[in-house]
Every structure is written in C-alpha cells, then in structure tokens.
Amino acid sequence: LSGLGTPNDLRTYVKNGTVEAFELWDPAKLGELAGHTAIALASGRISGEEGQTFEAGDLGDYTIGKDGVISLGKPTVFDKDNIDDFDF
C-alpha cells in the first residue's frame, strides 16, 4: 500500500509497516540542481539548447533534453531505514 505524501505525512505508516516504501524527488537535490543550472546559464556555459551538458557538483553531469527539460533522475526511495533522515 502506498500513496502520495511527504516523509512527515507518511512516517507513522512506514514505521508501523502499513507502507513499506514510497518515492519522491528530494527537494534539496532539486534545489541544488536548479542552482547549478542557473549558474551554468548565467555564466554562459550553457544556453538551454537541447543536447548541451553541464556539471552539477556532487549530483554529476546533466544533459538538457527536449524543450529545455533537465531531469534530476530517479526519485529517492523513502523507507524505514532512512525516513527519519528527512524532515519535510
């Protein structure tokens, strides 16, 4: 059983076993990627054209996709082992 919610919303259910795990994109990583993207754009390293690549610190390298889309990648899996590491 799962649903859409944040770690704070689902913590009780993950800990009591009702929900084994759920996935979301980590907002801190999304923010970090957005920051690196803005810096790369502002500095002229990228212009936003499809196929351009740039380095995003510890997150690694990213390629600009169709319509300027940049995907963070796979979402974070939240489960009983890591749910207490997140507070949102």
Residue pairs with C-beta under 8 A, 6 or more apart in sequence:
1 18
1 19
2 19
2 20
2 21
2 22
3 10
3 19
3 22
4 22
5 22
6 24
6 88
7 24
7 78
7 83
7 86
7 87
7 88
8 86
8 87
8 88
10 19
10 22
10 78
10 83
11 83
11 84
13 19
14 20
14 21
14 22
14 78
14 79
14 80
14 83
15 80
15 83
20 79
21 77
21 78
21 79
22 77
22 78
23 75
23 76
23 77
23 78
24 75
24 76
24 78
25 72
25 75
25 76
26 75
26 76
26 86
27 88
29 59
29 72
29 76
30 72
32 56
32 57
32 58
32 59
33 56
33 59
33 62
33 70
33 72
36 54
36 55
36 56
36 57
36 59
36 62
37 46
37 54
37 56
37 62
37 70
40 46
40 54
41 47
41 48
45 54
46 52
46 53
46 54
46 64
48 64
48 68
49 64
50 64
50 65
50 66
50 67
50 68
51 63
51 64
52 63
52 64
53 61
53 62
53 63
53 64
54 61
54 62
54 64
55 61
55 62
56 62
59 72
62 70
63 70
64 70
65 71
78 86
